[in-house]
Amino acid sequence: MIKRLWIARLALVVVAVLAGGTTLGACSDDGDSESSTAAAAEANGTEASADPTPGEEAAAAALEAGRIVIDVRTPEEYDAGHIADAQLIDIQASDFAAKVGELDPDGEYVVYCRSGNRSAAAAEEMRALGLDVLDGGGMDDMTAAGWPAA
């Protein structure tokens, strides 16, 4: 009997913790998500991410910082036009992880693709390897931010 009561109480605690986590992690539409993120990070003992929004904003920040450009499109897309001095590392190629793993871990990078989908996936994978990378979005975002095309 005591064991069942203990298990029931433990289950309630788990449900309460999970419900509380869902509430804290839920999106808010109060228009103050930046300060909410900062407050959550402060309460968590970490700093809020200062990364700019993926796309043109990140592309502009990367240009200002002089980041190394990585084009994650296919060789055919790259050959049709790319950002000047961009290094091609095709995210769809089987050796993507190996090539990214060869990058200088102290480098600062920006990635782009055609529309922003592959760049988001590439940025996530590169960050998981400990690289400092911004998601420049698509080719149009990069050129709109001032990156010259080749």
Buried (B, 14 or more C-beta within 10 A) or exposed (E): EEEEEEEEEEEEEEEEEEEEEEEEEEEEEEEEEEEBEBEEEEEEEEEBEEBBEBBBBBBBBBBEEEBBBBBBBBEEBBEEEBBEEBBBBBBEBEEBBEBBEEBEEEEBBBBBBBBBEBBBBBBEBBBEEEBBBBBBBBBBBBBBBEBEEE
